[in-house]
Amino acid sequence: MLTPSLDRGGGPDEERSLDRTRPPWIDRPEASGVLVAHGALDFGFAAELRAALDAALADRPARIELDLADVWLLDATSLRVLLVFRRQAAAAGCVFRVVGAGGLVRRVLAVTDTLSLLD
């Protein structure tokens, strides 16, 4: 019998706690420069993800954090959006980082060797 590894993320409790029935969305709490993503960040949501990031950068914060704790899927299209945005933010003098990535999302970032760029 295989047991999930905690350092790889994605244990059974984590997988069950994510709501996979709702379409993805992004919250922008009162904290400046903080975005909270929910659901599957895939090619169908990439333009909305980019728009939310651009809107946050328009406020000219010193730092933008994207919380992925409630994201259960990150595909190559959305990963590219994050990497391109990281470069754009840096050019504007803003630090961009991703926080809270777990499970499959964290594995995607690790396997693509982008975790250290976005963390």
N, C-alpha and C positions, 0 to 999 in steps of 0.2 A: 504494500500500500504506500502511495506517495503522499507526503504532507507538503502543503505549500510552504515555501521559504519566505520568512518575513523580510529578509533583506532584498528580495526581488519584488516585494510588494504584491498586492493582489490576492490576499488571502480570501477565503470564502466569505467572511463577514463583510469585507470591503466591497466585493463584487455585488452582493445582495443589496447593499445600502444605496447604490446609485440608481436613480430613477431613469430607466431607459425608455419610458413611454412618452415622455415629453420631448418636443423639439428643442434643439439647443438655444441658449440665450445667454446674454451677458448682463450682469448687474454692475452698476457703478455706485457703490456705497458713498456716503458722505466723505470718506477719507480721500483726499486728493491723490491722484496717481494710482489708485487701486481699482482693479477690475476683477470680477469674479465670474468665471465661465462655468457653464452647466451643460451637461449632455455630451453629444458626439460632435467634436470639431472636425468635420470632414469637408470634402470639396463643395458640398451644397451649402455650407455655412461660411466658407472662407471669405467671401466678400463682406459679409456682416461682421466677421471677426476683424478684418482689416479696417472697416469703417469705425468700429468701436475703439480700436487702438489709435487711429488717426485723430479721433475726437479727443481722446485723453491727451495726446501729444499737443494738440492745439492749445491746451491750457498752460503749456510750457512748464510742466513740473520738472524738478531735478531728477525724479525717479518715478518709474511706472512699474508696478507689480501686477502680474496676471496670475490669479489664484486658480489652479487647475484641480483642486481637491475634489470637485464634483464633476469632473470630466472623465468619461470612461473610454473615449476613443479619440485618438489624434492621428489623422492620416498625413500623407506626404504633402498634400496641398496646404493644409493648415500649418504644418511644420515649416514649410517654405515661407508662409506669411509671417510667422514668428521670427524667422531668421532675417528676412528682408527688413522687417520692422525694427529689429535690434540694431541693424546698421543705420537706418534712418534716424532712430532715436539718438544714437551715439553722435551722429552728425549734428544733431540739434542740441547736444550737450546734456542729454538725458540718459540715465542708466535704466535699462530695461532688464527685468528678470522675471522668471517664472517660478512660482512657489506652489507647494502642495501637491505636486505631481506624484501619483502613486499607481500601483498596479500596472496595467498595460501601457498607460501613458508614460510612466517613468521608464518602462522597458524600451519603448520606442525611442525616447530621448537618449537612453544609454546605448542602444544598439547602433543608432545613427551618429554616435559620438557628438551629440549636440547638448547633452545635459550640462556639461561644464560651461558651454557658451551662454546658456540661458539661466543657469542657477546662480 
